[in-house]
Each structure stands twice: as structure tokens, then as C-alpha cells.
């Protein structure tokens, strides 16, 4: 475990002690446990269980249990953690009762980066969600958290600085590159239907953009690419003109948000999850440069940000007033700090056996 992650986990427990008591003696089923969010959720659950003696039981669905054990042997060795092998679309239902279920499984970031077929992405998410919900109905859960995405809103209007949960926009159904947004919306409907039918509590988290340990530095995440280039390349490259605007929530902050939504979120509600502090891609490149390697050159290729359909979002920033006011959630980690911690964790992990 990196020193950064160890400190992050300690801070998470200190920030929200009441949350962990709500998990005492409980059982939880997690899908998507090997992705960025899933890894953080598992690291936190195992740490909380060890430190607080919660008697928590967690079962995580994974397509390849052996690969998971190789990637995170310390997690695989945890007695409170059970790995259940299977594909989210057709995994065999494990026996027993679960109190809570967090559903975050979709196709992997690397599959997205390598250009997976949009229909495969759609089917994995929609068919997988329905299969998970059938499982949830069988195991008698109390609360269900679905990890959705801000892409469910479609393209953010140019005159809207921050997208609120009340915005009724949606992805363009004529654009085949909007498969993720279309599928997330369909999956949201399914979670609402099943919760209404079976009487459990259901909360939807529409997640935006993030930074922190375990973030890939070589895929399609601008902040990850910039950090990787600042650490290992001769220059930082901005492929477009740098005008799109994003915001980034630190992963340790995110974890508090997700467990709060699972345990305290209002039934049937959608909550935006992310930072409301906007930054353009070009500003982000300079912030990464100045935070990590002030001597590096920044090269702006100036390629057009236009592409077919609405695949490129010029602005992607949530309004998080609802989460602030109802659940006392916030952006606790400044972006420059998040950048430095992400980089430090990457360097730390790369030098460990």
C-alpha cells in the first residue's frame, strides 16, 4: 500500500465515523470491484473493518478472480472479502442474504480506450444491471446504490455553467457514440423499477470526473495523461485546443460521498457526484506542470474539439448544491493537492515490489 493511500484511508475514517458504525455486522455485495471506484471501495471497506472491528462481510463480483488476486493480493487475502467469479450479465447467484448492494460494473476503462463496440458497452451495462437487480431481489437487500454517470445528461448547454439534477437533458439517440449515456439512463430506470417493485431503498449517483491513486495515467483521462507526462515524458501534450472545461473530485473525497449516498441518501433520488470547481483543459495542463515539473514544456496541438455527434463534451461540470445541503458533502481536497497526491502515489507504487 502506498503511503498516500494509507493516509487517505485514515482520513476517510476520521471524516465520517458515523458511516462506519452503520456498517457494523452488515453484509455488502459489490459489482465493478476491480475498476477505479471498486478498488477504492474495497480498500476502504477492508481498512475500516480492520481498524474498527466491524465484522463486515463483503462479496465482490469479478470476471477473473485470479487476476484480481495478482493485482491486489493484500485484498484477496482478507478474510472478510469473498471473490465471486462471473460476468455481470450472467453470473451464478450466490446464496445468502446481503444488506447492501453497490452496482458499478460496466466495461473496463481499457476496453473503452481500445474502441470497444458501442452496442457491447450498452448490452453489458443494461443486461448486467437487470441481472444484478434480479440477484438483489433474491438476496433481500435493504439499500441499493447505482453508480451512474454525468453523461446521462447528454451535452451540457453552453449557457449552463453547472448541471443540476433537475436538468432533463439526455444524450442524442442518433449518436452511436453515446452508448454509455443511453445505457446509464436505461439502467437508472431499471434500478428505480426494481426498487419500487421490491420495496428497497434506491439511490443513484451520477458521477463526473476524478483524480487520485489507481487512476490510469495512459488511457483517455486528460488529467491522468498530463500527470503521466509530467512524471515520465519530455513534455506535456494537449491534443486539442484546451478549451473544454472539466472539474475533478479527489478519490478519497469520492469514497465518503458514495458511502453517504448508500447509507443516507434519500430513497429514489439522483445525486450529482463530483467537484463544482471548473477548470479548462489548458489550465489543467499548466496546473499539473506547475505542481509536478515546472521545467516541462507544454505543447498544444490545437486539433479541433469537434467530432461526429456529441462525443466531445465542451463543458462537464456538476451542480452539487443538493449533496451539500442535504448530506453535508463537499469538495475537501483542492485540485493541486489531488494532482500531487495522485503523482506521489503513482511513483510510490512503481517502486514497490
The 8 nearest C-alpha neighbors of each residue, nearest first, counted from 0:
[[1, 4, 2, 5, 348, 3, 351, 73],
 [2, 0, 4, 3, 348, 347, 344, 5],
 [1, 3, 5, 4, 6, 0, 344, 347],
 [4, 2, 6, 1, 5, 344, 7, 340],
 [3, 5, 7, 1, 6, 2, 8, 0],
 [6, 4, 2, 8, 3, 7, 1, 9],
 [5, 7, 9, 3, 4, 8, 10, 2],
 [8, 6, 4, 10, 9, 5, 251, 3],
 [9, 7, 11, 5, 10, 6, 4, 43],
 [8, 10, 6, 12, 7, 11, 5, 13],
 [11, 9, 13, 7, 8, 12, 14, 6],
 [12, 10, 8, 14, 13, 9, 7, 15],
 [11, 13, 9, 10, 14, 15, 16, 8],
 [12, 14, 10, 11, 15, 16, 9, 8],
 [15, 13, 11, 12, 10, 16, 255, 9],
 [14, 16, 17, 12, 18, 13, 11, 255],
 [17, 15, 18, 19, 12, 13, 14, 20],
 [18, 16, 20, 19, 15, 21, 14, 12],
 [19, 17, 21, 16, 20, 15, 259, 22],
 [18, 20, 22, 21, 17, 16, 23, 47],
 [19, 21, 23, 22, 17, 18, 16, 53],
 [20, 22, 19, 18, 23, 17, 262, 25],
 [23, 21, 19, 25, 20, 24, 55, 53],
 [22, 24, 53, 20, 25, 21, 55, 54],
 [25, 23, 54, 55, 53, 22, 26, 56],
 [24, 26, 55, 22, 23, 98, 56, 27],
 [27, 25, 56, 97, 98, 57, 55, 99],
 [26, 28, 99, 57, 97, 100, 98, 56],
 [27, 29, 100, 58, 57, 59, 99, 101],
 [30, 28, 59, 101, 100, 102, 32, 58],
 [29, 31, 102, 60, 104, 32, 103, 59],
 [104, 30, 32, 103, 37, 33, 34, 29],
 [37, 31, 33, 30, 34, 38, 59, 29],
 [32, 34, 37, 38, 31, 35, 61, 67],
 [35, 33, 37, 36, 32, 31, 38, 107],
 [36, 34, 38, 37, 213, 214, 39, 33],
 [37, 35, 39, 38, 34, 40, 32, 31],
 [32, 36, 38, 40, 34, 33, 39, 35],
 [37, 39, 41, 35, 40, 33, 36, 32],
 [38, 40, 42, 36, 37, 41, 43, 35],
 [41, 39, 37, 43, 38, 42, 44, 36],
 [42, 40, 44, 38, 43, 39, 45, 37],
 [41, 43, 39, 45, 40, 44, 38, 46],
 [42, 44, 46, 40, 41, 45, 47, 39],
 [45, 43, 41, 47, 46, 42, 48, 40],
 [44, 46, 48, 42, 47, 43, 41, 49],
 [45, 47, 43, 49, 48, 44, 50, 42],
 [48, 46, 44, 50, 49, 45, 51, 43],
 [47, 49, 53, 45, 52, 46, 51, 50],
 [50, 48, 46, 47, 52, 51, 45, 53],
 [49, 51, 47, 48, 52, 46, 53, 45],
 [50, 52, 48, 53, 47, 49, 19, 46],
 [53, 51, 48, 49, 54, 50, 47, 55],
 [54, 52, 23, 48, 55, 51, 24, 22],
 [53, 55, 24, 52, 23, 48, 56, 25],
 [54, 56, 24, 53, 25, 26, 23, 48],
 [55, 57, 26, 79, 27, 80, 25, 54],
 [58, 56, 27, 80, 26, 28, 79, 81],
 [59, 57, 81, 28, 80, 82, 29, 27],
 [60, 58, 29, 82, 28, 32, 83, 30],
 [59, 61, 83, 30, 84, 82, 29, 32],
 [62, 60, 84, 63, 64, 85, 83, 59],
 [61, 63, 85, 86, 84, 64, 60, 87],
 [64, 62, 66, 61, 65, 84, 67, 85],
 [63, 65, 67, 66, 61, 84, 68, 82],
 [66, 64, 68, 67, 63, 69, 70, 62],
 [65, 67, 69, 63, 68, 64, 70, 71],
 [66, 68, 64, 70, 65, 69, 71, 63],
 [69, 67, 72, 65, 75, 71, 66, 70],
 [70, 68, 66, 67, 72, 71, 65, 75],
 [69, 71, 67, 68, 66, 72, 65, 73],
 [70, 72, 68, 74, 73, 69, 67, 75],
 [73, 71, 68, 75, 74, 69, 76, 70],
 [74, 72, 76, 71, 75, 77, 68, 0],
 [75, 73, 76, 77, 72, 71, 42, 45],
 [74, 76, 72, 68, 77, 73, 71, 80],
 [77, 75, 73, 74, 72, 78, 80, 68],
 [76, 78, 74, 80, 79, 75, 73, 45],
 [79, 77, 80, 76, 81, 75, 56, 74],
 [78, 80, 56, 77, 57, 55, 81, 45],
 [79, 81, 57, 78, 77, 58, 56, 82],
 [82, 80, 58, 57, 59, 83, 79, 78],
 [83, 81, 59, 58, 60, 64, 84, 80],
 [82, 84, 60, 59, 61, 81, 85, 58],
 [85, 83, 61, 62, 60, 64, 63, 82],
 [84, 86, 90, 62, 61, 87, 60, 83],
 [85, 87, 90, 62, 88, 89, 61, 84],
 [86, 88, 127, 89, 90, 85, 104, 131],
 [89, 87, 127, 86, 126, 130, 90, 123],
 [88, 90, 86, 87, 91, 130, 85, 127],
 [91, 89, 85, 86, 87, 92, 88, 84],
 [92, 90, 93, 89, 85, 84, 86, 83],
 [93, 91, 90, 134, 94, 137, 89, 138],
 [92, 94, 91, 95, 83, 134, 138, 90],
 [95, 93, 92, 96, 138, 137, 91, 97],
 [94, 96, 138, 93, 97, 139, 137, 92],
 [95, 97, 138, 139, 98, 94, 140, 26],
 [98, 96, 26, 140, 27, 99, 138, 139],
 [99, 97, 140, 141, 26, 27, 25, 96],
 [98, 100, 27, 142, 140, 97, 141, 143],
 [99, 101, 28, 143, 27, 29, 102, 144],
 [102, 100, 144, 29, 143, 145, 103, 28],
 [103, 101, 30, 145, 104, 29, 146, 144],
 [102, 104, 31, 146, 30, 145, 101, 105],
 [31, 105, 103, 30, 102, 87, 106, 124],
 [104, 106, 124, 123, 107, 103, 31, 120],
 [105, 107, 120, 110, 123, 108, 104, 111],
 [106, 108, 110, 109, 105, 111, 34, 104],
 [109, 107, 111, 110, 112, 106, 218, 34],
 [110, 108, 112, 111, 107, 113, 218, 106],
 [111, 109, 113, 107, 108, 112, 115, 106],
 [110, 112, 108, 114, 109, 113, 115, 107],
 [111, 113, 109, 110, 114, 219, 218, 108],
 [114, 112, 110, 111, 115, 109, 108, 218],
 [113, 115, 111, 112, 116, 110, 117, 109],
 [114, 116, 111, 110, 113, 117, 119, 120],
 [115, 117, 119, 118, 114, 120, 111, 121],
 [118, 116, 120, 119, 178, 115, 121, 176],
 [117, 119, 121, 120, 116, 122, 178, 123],
 [118, 120, 122, 116, 121, 117, 123, 115],
 [121, 119, 117, 123, 118, 122, 106, 124],
 [122, 120, 118, 182, 119, 124, 178, 123],
 [123, 121, 119, 125, 126, 124, 120, 118],
 [124, 122, 120, 127, 121, 126, 125, 119],
 [123, 125, 127, 105, 121, 122, 126, 128],
 [126, 124, 128, 122, 127, 186, 123, 182],
 [127, 125, 129, 122, 128, 88, 123, 124],
 [126, 128, 88, 87, 130, 124, 123, 125],
 [129, 127, 131, 125, 130, 126, 124, 186],
 [128, 130, 132, 126, 131, 127, 133, 125],
 [131, 129, 133, 127, 132, 128, 88, 126],
 [132, 130, 134, 128, 129, 133, 135, 127],
 [131, 133, 135, 129, 134, 130, 128, 136],
 [134, 132, 130, 136, 131, 135, 129, 137],
 [133, 135, 131, 137, 132, 136, 92, 130],
 [136, 134, 132, 138, 137, 133, 140, 131],
 [137, 135, 133, 134, 139, 138, 132, 197],
 [136, 138, 134, 135, 139, 133, 140, 96],
 [139, 137, 96, 135, 136, 97, 140, 95],
 [138, 140, 136, 137, 96, 135, 97, 141],
 [141, 139, 98, 97, 99, 142, 138, 135],
 [142, 140, 199, 98, 99, 200, 139, 143],
 [141, 143, 200, 99, 199, 201, 140, 100],
 [144, 142, 201, 100, 99, 101, 200, 202],
 [145, 143, 101, 202, 261, 203, 201, 102],
 [146, 144, 203, 102, 147, 101, 204, 103],
 [147, 145, 103, 204, 102, 203, 144, 205],
 [146, 148, 205, 204, 183, 145, 206, 203],
 [149, 147, 205, 206, 150, 151, 207, 183],
 [148, 150, 205, 151, 207, 206, 152, 147],
 [149, 151, 180, 148, 152, 153, 179, 170],
 [150, 152, 180, 149, 153, 184, 148, 169],
 [153, 151, 169, 168, 150, 149, 170, 154],
 [170, 152, 154, 169, 150, 151, 168, 155],
 [155, 153, 312, 156, 152, 170, 309, 169],
 [154, 156, 314, 153, 157, 315, 159, 162],
 [157, 155, 159, 158, 154, 314, 160, 162],
 [156, 158, 159, 155, 160, 314, 313, 154],
 [157, 159, 156, 160, 155, 161, 314, 162],
 [160, 158, 156, 157, 161, 162, 155, 314],
 [159, 161, 158, 162, 316, 157, 314, 156],
 [162, 160, 318, 317, 316, 159, 163, 275],
 [161, 163, 317, 318, 316, 166, 159, 164],
 [164, 162, 318, 165, 166, 161, 317, 319],
 [165, 163, 166, 271, 270, 269, 162, 318],
 [164, 166, 163, 167, 162, 168, 269, 318],
 [167, 165, 164, 163, 168, 162, 152, 169],
 [168, 166, 165, 169, 152, 164, 163, 153],
 [169, 167, 152, 166, 153, 170, 154, 151],
 [168, 170, 153, 152, 151, 171, 167, 154],
 [153, 171, 169, 172, 180, 177, 152, 181],
 [170, 172, 173, 174, 169, 153, 177, 309],
 [173, 171, 174, 170, 175, 177, 181, 169],
 [174, 172, 171, 175, 308, 177, 170, 176],
 [173, 175, 308, 176, 172, 171, 177, 309],
 [174, 176, 177, 178, 173, 117, 172, 308],
 [177, 175, 174, 178, 310, 117, 308, 309],
 [178, 176, 180, 175, 179, 174, 181, 170],
 [177, 179, 181, 117, 176, 121, 180, 182],
 [180, 178, 182, 181, 177, 183, 121, 120],
 [179, 181, 151, 150, 183, 177, 182, 178],
 [182, 180, 178, 184, 179, 183, 177, 185],
 [181, 183, 185, 121, 179, 184, 180, 125],
 [184, 182, 186, 180, 185, 181, 147, 179],
 [185, 183, 187, 181, 186, 182, 151, 180],
 [184, 186, 182, 188, 187, 183, 189, 181],
 [185, 187, 189, 183, 188, 184, 125, 182],
 [188, 186, 184, 190, 185, 189, 183, 191],
 [189, 187, 191, 185, 186, 190, 192, 184],
 [188, 190, 186, 192, 191, 187, 193, 185],
 [191, 189, 187, 193, 192, 188, 194, 186],
 [192, 190, 188, 194, 189, 193, 195, 187],
 [193, 191, 189, 195, 190, 194, 188, 196],
 [192, 194, 196, 190, 195, 191, 197, 189],
 [195, 193, 199, 191, 197, 198, 196, 192],
 [194, 196, 192, 198, 193, 197, 191, 199],
 [195, 197, 193, 194, 198, 192, 199, 191],
 [198, 196, 194, 195, 193, 199, 136, 192],
 [199, 197, 195, 194, 196, 200, 193, 141],
 [198, 200, 194, 141, 142, 197, 201, 140],
 [201, 199, 142, 266, 141, 143, 194, 198],
 [202, 200, 143, 266, 267, 142, 144, 194],
 [201, 203, 144, 268, 267, 266, 264, 269],
 [202, 204, 269, 145, 144, 270, 268, 146],
 [205, 203, 146, 270, 147, 206, 269, 271],
 [204, 206, 148, 147, 271, 149, 272, 270],
 [205, 207, 148, 272, 149, 204, 147, 271],
 [206, 208, 149, 273, 148, 272, 205, 209],
 [209, 207, 247, 246, 273, 248, 206, 210],
 [208, 210, 247, 248, 249, 250, 207, 211],
 [211, 209, 249, 250, 247, 248, 214, 337],
 [210, 212, 341, 250, 249, 214, 337, 213],
 [211, 213, 341, 214, 344, 345, 4, 210],
 [214, 212, 215, 35, 211, 345, 341, 38],
 [213, 215, 212, 211, 216, 210, 35, 223],
 [216, 214, 217, 223, 213, 218, 220, 224],
 [215, 217, 223, 224, 227, 218, 214, 226],
 [216, 218, 224, 215, 223, 219, 227, 220],
 [217, 219, 220, 112, 216, 215, 109, 224],
 [220, 218, 112, 221, 217, 224, 223, 108],
 [219, 221, 223, 222, 218, 224, 216, 215],
 [222, 220, 224, 223, 225, 219, 280, 218],
 [221, 223, 225, 224, 220, 226, 210, 283],
 [224, 222, 216, 226, 220, 221, 225, 215],
 [225, 223, 216, 227, 221, 222, 226, 217],
 [224, 226, 228, 222, 227, 223, 235, 229],
 [227, 225, 229, 223, 228, 224, 222, 230],
 [228, 226, 224, 216, 230, 225, 229, 231],
 [227, 229, 232, 225, 231, 230, 235, 226],
 [230, 228, 226, 227, 231, 292, 225, 235],
 [231, 229, 227, 228, 226, 232, 291, 292],
 [230, 232, 228, 229, 227, 233, 226, 234],
 [233, 231, 228, 234, 229, 230, 235, 227],
 [234, 232, 295, 231, 235, 228, 296, 229],
 [233, 235, 296, 295, 232, 297, 236, 228],
 [234, 236, 297, 228, 225, 229, 298, 296],
 [235, 237, 298, 297, 299, 238, 234, 300],
 [238, 236, 299, 239, 300, 298, 241, 235],
 [239, 237, 300, 236, 302, 299, 301, 240],
 [240, 238, 302, 301, 241, 237, 303, 304],
 [239, 241, 301, 242, 302, 299, 303, 300],
 [240, 242, 281, 280, 239, 243, 237, 279],
 [241, 243, 240, 279, 280, 244, 281, 313],
 [244, 242, 313, 279, 314, 280, 241, 245],
 [243, 245, 279, 314, 278, 313, 280, 315],
 [244, 246, 315, 278, 277, 316, 314, 279],
 [247, 245, 277, 274, 276, 316, 278, 208],
 [248, 246, 209, 208, 274, 210, 273, 249],
 [247, 249, 209, 274, 273, 210, 250, 208],
 [250, 248, 210, 252, 251, 211, 209, 337],
 [249, 251, 253, 211, 252, 210, 209, 254],
 [250, 252, 254, 253, 249, 7, 11, 255],
 [253, 251, 250, 249, 254, 255, 331, 256],
 [252, 254, 250, 256, 251, 255, 257, 249],
 [255, 253, 257, 256, 251, 252, 258, 250],
 [254, 256, 258, 253, 252, 257, 259, 11],
 [255, 257, 253, 259, 254, 258, 260, 328],
 [258, 256, 260, 254, 259, 255, 261, 253],
 [257, 259, 261, 260, 255, 256, 262, 254],
 [260, 258, 256, 262, 263, 257, 261, 255],
 [259, 261, 264, 257, 263, 258, 262, 256],
 [262, 260, 258, 144, 259, 263, 264, 257],
 [261, 263, 259, 260, 258, 264, 18, 142],
 [264, 262, 259, 260, 261, 265, 326, 258],
 [265, 263, 260, 261, 262, 202, 266, 259],
 [266, 264, 268, 267, 263, 202, 260, 201],
 [265, 267, 200, 201, 268, 202, 264, 199],
 [266, 268, 201, 202, 265, 191, 269, 200],
 [267, 269, 202, 266, 265, 203, 270, 264],
 [268, 270, 203, 204, 202, 164, 271, 205],
 [271, 269, 204, 205, 272, 203, 268, 322],
 [270, 272, 205, 319, 204, 206, 317, 164],
 [273, 271, 206, 205, 204, 207, 270, 319],
 [274, 272, 248, 207, 206, 208, 247, 271],
 [273, 275, 248, 247, 276, 246, 330, 317],
 [274, 276, 317, 318, 316, 277, 246, 319],
 [275, 277, 274, 246, 278, 247, 316, 245],
 [278, 276, 246, 245, 275, 244, 316, 279],
 [277, 279, 244, 245, 246, 282, 283, 280],
 [278, 280, 244, 282, 281, 243, 242, 283],
 [281, 279, 241, 283, 282, 243, 244, 242],
 [280, 282, 241, 284, 283, 279, 285, 242],
 [283, 281, 279, 285, 280, 284, 286, 278],
 [282, 284, 280, 286, 281, 285, 279, 287],
 [283, 285, 281, 287, 282, 286, 288, 280],
 [284, 286, 288, 282, 283, 287, 289, 281],
 [287, 285, 283, 289, 288, 284, 290, 282],
 [288, 286, 290, 284, 285, 289, 291, 283],
 [289, 287, 285, 292, 293, 286, 291, 290],
 [288, 290, 293, 286, 287, 291, 292, 285],
 [291, 289, 287, 288, 286, 292, 335, 339],
 [290, 292, 288, 289, 287, 229, 293, 339],
 [291, 293, 288, 294, 295, 229, 289, 290],
 [294, 292, 289, 288, 295, 291, 290, 296],
 [293, 295, 292, 296, 288, 289, 291, 234],
 [296, 294, 234, 293, 292, 288, 297, 233],
 [295, 297, 234, 235, 298, 294, 233, 288],
 [298, 296, 235, 234, 236, 299, 295, 237],
 [297, 299, 236, 237, 235, 300, 296, 234],
 [300, 298, 237, 301, 236, 238, 240, 297],
 [301, 299, 238, 302, 239, 237, 298, 240],
 [300, 302, 240, 239, 299, 238, 303, 241],
 [303, 301, 239, 300, 240, 238, 304, 299],
 [304, 302, 305, 239, 301, 240, 306, 238],
 [305, 303, 239, 302, 306, 311, 240, 313],
 [304, 306, 303, 311, 307, 309, 310, 308],
 [307, 305, 308, 311, 304, 310, 309, 303],
 [306, 308, 309, 310, 305, 174, 176, 311],
 [307, 309, 174, 310, 306, 176, 175, 311],
 [308, 310, 311, 307, 154, 312, 174, 306],
 [311, 309, 308, 176, 312, 177, 306, 307],
 [310, 312, 309, 313, 306, 305, 304, 308],
 [313, 311, 314, 154, 310, 315, 309, 243],
 [312, 314, 243, 244, 311, 315, 242, 304],
 [315, 313, 244, 312, 243, 155, 245, 316],
 [314, 316, 245, 244, 312, 155, 317, 313],
 [315, 317, 161, 245, 246, 275, 314, 162],
 [318, 316, 162, 161, 275, 319, 271, 163],
 [317, 319, 161, 163, 162, 320, 275, 316],
 [320, 318, 321, 322, 271, 317, 323, 275],
 [321, 319, 323, 322, 318, 324, 163, 325],
 [320, 322, 324, 319, 323, 325, 270, 318],
 [323, 321, 326, 325, 319, 320, 324, 328],
 [324, 322, 327, 328, 320, 321, 326, 325],
 [323, 325, 321, 322, 327, 326, 320, 328],
 [324, 326, 322, 323, 321, 327, 328, 320],
 [325, 327, 322, 328, 323, 324, 259, 264],
 [328, 326, 323, 324, 325, 322, 329, 321],
 [329, 327, 323, 326, 322, 256, 330, 324],
 [328, 330, 331, 323, 327, 322, 252, 274],
 [331, 329, 332, 274, 248, 252, 328, 333],
 [330, 332, 329, 252, 333, 249, 248, 328],
 [333, 331, 330, 249, 337, 334, 336, 252],
 [334, 332, 336, 335, 337, 331, 330, 249],
 [333, 335, 337, 336, 338, 332, 247, 249],
 [336, 334, 338, 337, 333, 339, 290, 286],
 [335, 337, 339, 334, 333, 338, 340, 332],
 [336, 338, 334, 340, 335, 339, 249, 341],
 [339, 337, 335, 341, 336, 340, 334, 342],
 [338, 340, 336, 342, 341, 337, 343, 335],
 [339, 341, 343, 337, 342, 338, 344, 336],
 [342, 340, 211, 212, 338, 344, 339, 343],
 [341, 343, 345, 339, 340, 344, 338, 346],
 [344, 342, 340, 346, 345, 341, 347, 339],
 [343, 345, 347, 341, 342, 346, 212, 3],
 [346, 344, 342, 348, 343, 347, 349, 341],
 [345, 347, 343, 349, 344, 348, 342, 350],
 [348, 346, 344, 345, 349, 350, 1, 343],
 [347, 349, 351, 345, 350, 346, 1, 344],
 [350, 348, 346, 347, 351, 345, 352, 344],
 [351, 349, 348, 347, 346, 352, 345, 1],
 [350, 352, 348, 349, 347, 1, 0, 346],
 [351, 350, 349, 348, 347, 0, 1, 70]]
